[in-house]
Amino acid sequence: MTKHWLMTVGAVALLSACVTINVYFPAAAAERAADEFIQDVLSDTANGTGNGVGNGTGELLPAAAADSHWRGLAWIGSLPLRLLASDARAQVANIDINTPEVNAIKQRMAARQRSDLALLFDQGAIGFSNDGLIRVRDRSAVGLQQRRQLERLVAEENRDREAVYREIAIANGHPEWEDEIRATFARRWVSNARSGWYYQDAEGNWVQKS
């Protein structure tokens, strides 16, 4: 019994050391979070703080043992499978956008969108760039006196966009996800844009959304 017990514990320790917890970028959850954020920003009405994307995960079922004498051993024997299940579960992460920092940026962006940017998008003066930012597309779409304000608005918006991609990555404990979050948002800005607004394709050409 003792020898069997020690061998089992040793095997568990060895297998545990071999299990690597890999948390992959949750592309689908990131798209849902981006859509939620973007729809709040582009909405014509004041937006709330949003509820974010949930982070629910089910609990692992305890190991079954027919005999109480082997219950502890059965649980330990199942531990490698539990670790593997935990690893698989960790790979399906969620994206949380409901943080004070992210919400503060979202509110600024929504206010700017309603007060200035929506009209500039309608006029074709600005468009969505392919890197998740906005760019001046046609300065002649606004008057001479408005062009300085145009540049200022674009700079302010891009600072907030840079900040929100960074904050979302940090808030979720994976600052290395920033580039993937930015790329996800870049696609979703275009998907959520109104008909008639401009965006850049992969080559940087301006395209009007149909």
Secondary structure, DSSP 8 states (H G I E B T S, - for coil): -HHHHHHHHHHHHHHHHH--------HHHHHHHHHHHHHHHH-SS--------------------SSGGGHHHHHHHTHHHHHHHHHHHHHS------SHHHHHHHHHHHHHIIIIIHHHHHHTSEEE-TTSSEEE--GGGS-GGGHHHHHHHHHHHHHHHHHHHHHHHHHTT-GGGHHHHHHHHHHHHHHHS-TT-EEE-TTS-EEE--
